[in-house]
């Protein structure tokens, strides 16, 4: 026997509000990623660090409130202390982690492009479109190393474009 689910109807104003809020959020996040992605990654590490510290503090509080129970023995206090230390390290090293991620990504893109180009040259297949794609990978890698995290820049521009499409659709209903 099938059960029918009746969905509540949303009034028109509620639907319009949600559909206008979404492109605004996309636009804001897109602008941040396209133009301030290094700062966004650093702030993300700050937020993760704070969350890990809060988790550690909560664990310490739970431990001291329930330390007579078997399940709250030394392991929970150890995990809590380590969480607090890791959280502090994430906050202190946020900028270094952001730069590290950018360099690792950039050098990976450079390595990928160069190794694929060398493979194509060894097989005499350097006159096709994938050769050009590999050159673009190298350029993106260099951009990522010296300027900014290219993946986040691309994601930001895609979100800005998507927000523009969503605004267009919203105002042309």
C-alpha positions as CSV (number, residue, x, y, z in Angstrom):
1,X,0.0,0.0,0.0
2,X,1.5,3.3,-1.1
3,X,1.5,6.2,1.2
4,X,0.9,9.7,-0.2
5,X,3.0,12.4,1.1
6,X,1.4,15.9,1.0
7,X,4.0,18.6,0.7
8,X,3.2,22.0,2.2
9,X,2.8,24.7,-0.4
10,X,5.2,27.6,-0.3
11,X,3.7,31.0,-0.9
12,X,5.1,33.0,-3.8
13,X,6.9,35.5,-1.6
14,X,8.8,32.7,0.2
15,X,9.9,31.2,-3.1
16,X,11.0,34.6,-4.4
17,X,13.0,35.3,-1.3
18,X,14.9,32.0,-1.4
19,X,15.6,32.3,-5.1
20,X,16.9,35.9,-4.8
21,X,19.0,35.0,-1.7
22,X,20.8,32.1,-3.4
23,X,22.4,34.2,-6.2
24,X,23.4,36.8,-3.7
25,X,25.2,34.2,-1.6
26,X,26.8,32.7,-4.7
27,X,27.9,36.2,-5.8
28,X,29.5,37.0,-2.4
29,X,31.3,33.7,-2.1
30,X,32.4,33.9,-5.7
31,X,33.8,37.4,-5.2
32,X,35.7,36.2,-2.1
33,X,37.1,33.2,-3.9
34,X,38.0,35.1,-7.1
35,X,39.7,38.0,-5.4
36,X,40.5,37.1,-1.8
37,X,41.0,33.4,-1.9
38,X,44.2,33.3,0.0
39,X,42.5,35.2,2.9
40,X,39.5,32.9,2.6
41,X,41.7,29.8,3.0
42,X,43.5,31.4,6.0
43,X,40.1,32.3,7.6
44,X,38.9,28.8,7.0
45,X,41.9,27.4,8.9
46,X,41.1,29.8,11.7
47,X,37.5,28.6,11.8
48,X,38.6,24.9,11.7
49,X,41.2,25.6,14.5
50,X,38.5,27.3,16.7
51,X,36.1,24.3,16.1
52,X,38.8,21.8,17.0
53,X,39.7,23.8,20.2
54,X,36.0,24.0,21.1
55,X,35.8,20.2,20.6
56,X,38.8,19.7,22.9
57,X,37.4,22.0,25.6
58,X,34.0,20.2,25.4
59,X,35.9,16.9,25.8
60,X,37.7,18.3,28.9
61,X,34.4,19.5,30.4
62,X,32.8,16.1,29.7
63,X,35.8,14.4,31.3
64,X,35.7,16.4,34.5
65,X,32.0,16.1,34.8
66,X,32.1,12.3,34.3
67,X,35.6,11.2,35.2
68,X,34.3,8.5,37.6
69,X,32.7,6.6,34.7
70,X,34.8,4.0,33.0
71,X,34.3,5.4,29.5
72,X,35.8,8.8,30.6
73,X,39.3,7.6,31.6
74,X,42.6,8.8,30.2
75,X,41.8,8.4,26.5
76,X,39.2,11.1,26.5
77,X,41.5,13.6,28.3
78,X,44.3,12.8,25.9
79,X,42.1,13.3,22.8
80,X,40.8,16.6,24.3
81,X,44.3,17.9,25.0
82,X,45.6,16.9,21.6
83,X,42.5,18.5,20.0
84,X,43.3,21.8,21.7
85,X,46.9,21.7,20.7
86,X,46.0,20.9,17.0
87,X,43.4,23.7,17.1
88,X,46.0,26.2,18.3
89,X,48.5,25.0,15.7
90,X,45.9,25.4,13.0
91,X,45.3,29.0,14.1
92,X,49.0,29.8,14.5
93,X,50.1,28.2,11.2
94,X,47.0,29.2,9.2
95,X,49.0,31.5,6.8
96,X,51.8,28.9,6.4
97,X,49.2,26.2,5.6
98,X,47.5,28.4,3.0
99,X,50.8,29.0,1.3
100,X,51.7,25.3,1.5
101,X,48.5,24.3,-0.1
102,X,49.0,26.8,-2.9
103,X,52.6,25.6,-3.6
104,X,51.7,22.0,-3.5
105,X,48.8,22.5,-5.9
106,X,50.9,24.7,-8.2
107,X,53.8,22.3,-8.3
108,X,51.5,19.4,-8.9
109,X,49.9,21.2,-11.9
110,X,53.4,22.0,-13.2
111,X,54.6,18.5,-12.8
112,X,51.4,17.1,-14.4
113,X,51.7,19.4,-17.4
114,X,55.5,18.8,-17.9
115,X,55.3,15.0,-17.5
116,X,52.4,14.8,-19.9
117,X,54.2,17.0,-22.5
118,X,57.3,14.8,-22.2
119,X,55.3,11.7,-22.7
120,X,53.6,13.2,-25.8
121,X,56.9,14.3,-27.2
122,X,58.4,10.8,-26.7
123,X,55.4,9.4,-28.7
124,X,55.5,12.2,-31.3
125,X,51.9,13.2,-30.3
126,X,52.6,16.9,-29.6
127,X,50.4,18.3,-32.4
128,X,47.0,17.7,-30.8
129,X,44.8,19.6,-28.4
130,X,45.9,17.8,-25.3
131,X,49.4,19.3,-25.8
132,X,47.9,22.8,-25.5
133,X,45.9,21.7,-22.4
134,X,49.2,20.6,-20.8
135,X,50.7,23.9,-21.5
136,X,47.7,25.6,-19.8
137,X,48.2,23.3,-16.8
138,X,51.8,24.5,-16.5
139,X,50.7,28.1,-16.8
140,X,48.0,27.6,-14.1
141,X,50.5,25.9,-11.9
142,X,52.9,28.8,-12.2
143,X,50.0,31.2,-11.5
144,X,49.1,29.2,-8.4
145,X,52.7,29.2,-7.1
146,X,53.4,32.9,-7.6
147,X,50.0,34.7,-7.5
148,X,47.1,32.9,-6.0
149,X,45.3,29.5,-5.6
150,X,44.1,29.1,-9.2
151,X,41.5,26.4,-8.3
152,X,39.8,28.8,-5.9
153,X,40.0,31.7,-8.5
154,X,38.3,29.5,-11.1
155,X,35.7,28.3,-8.6
156,X,35.1,31.9,-7.7
157,X,34.6,33.1,-11.3
158,X,32.3,30.1,-11.9
159,X,30.2,31.1,-8.9
160,X,30.0,34.7,-10.1
161,X,28.9,33.6,-13.5
162,X,26.3,31.2,-12.0
163,X,25.0,34.1,-9.8
164,X,24.7,36.2,-12.9
165,X,22.7,33.5,-14.6
166,X,20.5,33.1,-11.5
167,X,19.9,36.8,-11.3
168,X,18.9,36.9,-15.0
169,X,16.5,34.0,-14.5
170,X,15.0,35.6,-11.4
171,X,14.4,39.0,-13.0
172,X,13.0,37.5,-16.3
173,X,10.3,35.4,-14.7
